[in-house]
Amino acid sequence: MINKEQFFNMYKIDEEELKKENISWEDLKEIHDDFIDSKKSYETQADLIANILRAQPKVHSVKTRVKNVSHLIEKVIRKTPERRAKYGQEFNFTAENYKDEITDLLGIRVIHIFKEDWEEINNFITNMWDVMEIVANVREGDDTRKFDEQGIAVCSRPSGYRSVHYLIESYPTNKKLITEVQVRTIFEEGYGEIDHQLRYSHEDIPELLGQNLMLLNRIAGSSDEMASLINRLSQSIQEVENKFKEKINEKDKKIEGIKEKIYDKESISDIDKKNLIDEIDDILKIQ
């Protein structure tokens, strides 16, 4: 059983800060213990939701994450003043309410290949679950029309981070489960992971590093546009090939039909011959 001193040392908590914010360490300990007890269940429920998402054809891959308990404790402390401004000064996070208030305890990341795949995935998510909130994180200057048309909130991120975030509500058990689902392209995922790793490695991003991160962000955005262009070209070429095959099949059928006419007649008059030759010429003229 962890004691108060061990708890503060483990999670690098300043006791004076707790007193200043009027936060009870007993509440933190109960939240900690409850989350530890719930973690296995969260992992199982995350796998359930992830497997449903994997069934969507446009989904390339799915990752799951259950929040680290130390990050949970830090967030409870950090978010307390914000919640009191919202609910009143008597508010405290407790083992009974933290699962409703901290909405990223369970996170799922959905990766897709082409930017245009998002619309089908978005329809799948909104039809499959009750969606509490959708926010499209974009880089300043990005085209946001597809989000505006659907009434989706847009957040311009200085870091260039791009991802559409959903808060979904479900009942895998008799208790409500809130899950954060992040949907992004494979290029956005690559940039996001690099940006996240570097920002955690530095308290302040050096200017030179920040400039190169933004260059990488623009390259990732351009790569998405290029991938979409290649995808559209591929689809157009496939359509042309299919139409060509249809025309060839149509020609082959008509020529076979003429052959049958010739074989079915014991003798062919000059007029019939001319008519058959004309039919063949017409077929060969088809582009």
Secondary structure, DSSP 8 states (H G I E B T S, - for coil): ---HHHHHHHTT--HHHHHHHT--HHHHHHHHHHHHHHHHHHHHHHHHHHHHHHTSTT--EEEEEE--HHHHHHHHHHHHHHHHHHH-TT----TTTHHHH-TTSEEEEEEESSGGGHHHHHHHHHHHSEEEEEEEEE-TT---HHHHHTT-EEEE-TT---EEEEEEEE-SSSS-EEEEEEEEEHHHHHHHHHHHHHHHH-SS--HHHHHHHHHHHHHHHHHHHHHHHHHHHHHHHHHHHHHHHHHHHHHHHHHHHHHHHHHH-SS--HHHHHHHHHHHHHHHH--
